[in-house]
């Protein structure tokens, strides 16, 4: 099996590589269109700012390539948000695979809840093959100031200030807001399930 990790300027690539290595998978980090098209699985990670990341992808036409992929694709954190329609972060048009907005957390009382959300949070309402071996209310590791609204493609819910999409699935595209590569056993199980799709 050939697994590709999309190389672009918004990386948590090293931690994803280590997590895959723990599962006995050697992945290729690449932005080469042919390598990405021929991979059995593509992982689209990301940490950073939406508009800078989208500009980088558009300059290299990687946004169009991602939309055309037919194999299972997993977006992680910023990767998930970029697969959505629009982000409030610098008013960024994203790829639109998921017809959902990305919004900024707003604390109901100033400084009551810290933004970004950093740390462990549980996920519920799990319904996707990715969560087949992940128990309901498992804790995952999150780091984000923006969230994806709930919608028909939501496959897991988390709550921080409000309920939001912790995971999405549509056709061959899967996405998670949390970092499975930093989420201990539950995260490893999710990555393993993705690799077995």
Helices and strands as residue ranges (DSSP letters): E 3-6, H 13-22, E 28-30, H 33-38, E 41-44, H 50-59, H 62-68, E 72-76, H 78-82, E 84-87, E 92-93, E 98-104, E 117-122, G 129-131, E 139-144, E 146-148, E 154-159, E 163-170, E 173-176, G 180-182, H 184-195
